[in-house]
């Protein structure tokens, strides 16, 4: 915690007081910002669903993409069909 180590810092007392006040203001604003954006504890965000089947070779992708290689482009993913937005 920055406030705890501030007393042992090699600063003048005036500078320590200014830094302490600034840290306390920052902590206060962080606490108030955090509570206004947090989800309620009993709710989890809804995850999007995949409209295609899973890819057997790429676990994090759907089966409408494949990995290709070319000397000009290197390794890249390419769509195997039109993908709806």
C-alpha positions as CSV (number, residue, x, y, z in Angstrom):
1,X,0.0,0.0,0.0
2,X,1.5,3.3,-1.1
3,X,0.1,5.1,2.0
4,X,2.0,2.7,4.3
5,X,5.4,3.2,2.7
6,X,5.0,7.0,2.3
7,X,6.2,7.6,5.9
8,X,9.6,6.0,5.1
9,X,10.0,7.8,1.8
10,X,12.9,10.3,1.5
11,X,10.7,13.3,1.0
12,X,10.1,16.5,2.9
13,X,7.1,16.5,5.3
14,X,5.4,19.0,3.1
15,X,5.8,16.8,0.0
16,X,4.7,13.7,2.0
17,X,1.5,15.5,3.0
18,X,0.8,16.6,-0.6
19,X,1.4,13.0,-1.9
20,X,-0.8,11.6,0.9
21,X,-3.7,13.9,0.0
22,X,-3.4,13.0,-3.7
23,X,-3.3,9.3,-3.0
24,X,-6.4,9.6,-0.7
25,X,-8.2,11.5,-3.4
26,X,-7.3,8.8,-6.0
27,X,-8.4,6.0,-3.7
28,X,-11.7,7.7,-3.1
29,X,-12.4,8.2,-6.8
30,X,-11.5,4.6,-7.5
31,X,-13.8,3.3,-4.9
32,X,-16.7,5.4,-6.1
33,X,-16.1,4.5,-9.8
34,X,-15.8,0.7,-9.0
35,X,-19.2,0.5,-7.3
36,X,-21.0,2.3,-10.2
37,X,-19.8,-0.1,-12.9
38,X,-19.8,-3.5,-11.1
39,X,-22.4,-6.1,-11.9
40,X,-24.5,-7.3,-9.0
41,X,-22.7,-10.2,-7.4
42,X,-25.5,-12.7,-8.3
43,X,-25.5,-11.9,-12.0
44,X,-23.0,-13.1,-14.6
45,X,-22.7,-11.5,-18.0
46,X,-24.4,-13.3,-20.8
47,X,-21.9,-15.0,-23.1
48,X,-22.5,-15.0,-26.8
49,X,-23.3,-18.2,-28.5
50,X,-21.6,-19.6,-31.6
51,X,-23.9,-20.0,-34.6
52,X,-21.6,-22.6,-36.1
53,X,-20.1,-25.9,-34.9
54,X,-16.7,-26.0,-33.2
55,X,-13.6,-26.4,-35.3
56,X,-12.0,-29.8,-34.7
57,X,-8.4,-28.4,-35.2
58,X,-8.8,-25.0,-33.6
59,X,-10.7,-25.3,-30.2
60,X,-11.4,-21.5,-29.9
61,X,-12.8,-21.2,-33.4
62,X,-15.9,-22.4,-35.3
63,X,-15.8,-24.8,-38.2
64,X,-16.3,-22.0,-40.7
65,X,-12.6,-21.0,-40.6
66,X,-9.4,-22.9,-41.4
67,X,-5.7,-22.2,-41.0
68,X,-3.8,-21.7,-44.2
69,X,-0.2,-20.9,-45.1
70,X,1.4,-19.0,-48.0
71,X,5.0,-17.8,-48.3
72,X,3.7,-14.2,-49.0
73,X,1.3,-14.0,-46.0
74,X,2.6,-16.7,-43.6
75,X,0.1,-18.5,-41.4
76,X,-3.4,-17.0,-41.4
77,X,-7.1,-18.0,-40.8
78,X,-9.5,-18.0,-43.7
79,X,-13.3,-18.3,-43.9
80,X,-14.5,-21.5,-45.5
81,X,-18.0,-20.0,-46.3
82,X,-19.9,-16.7,-45.9
83,X,-20.1,-15.8,-42.2
84,X,-23.2,-14.0,-41.0
85,X,-22.7,-11.0,-38.8
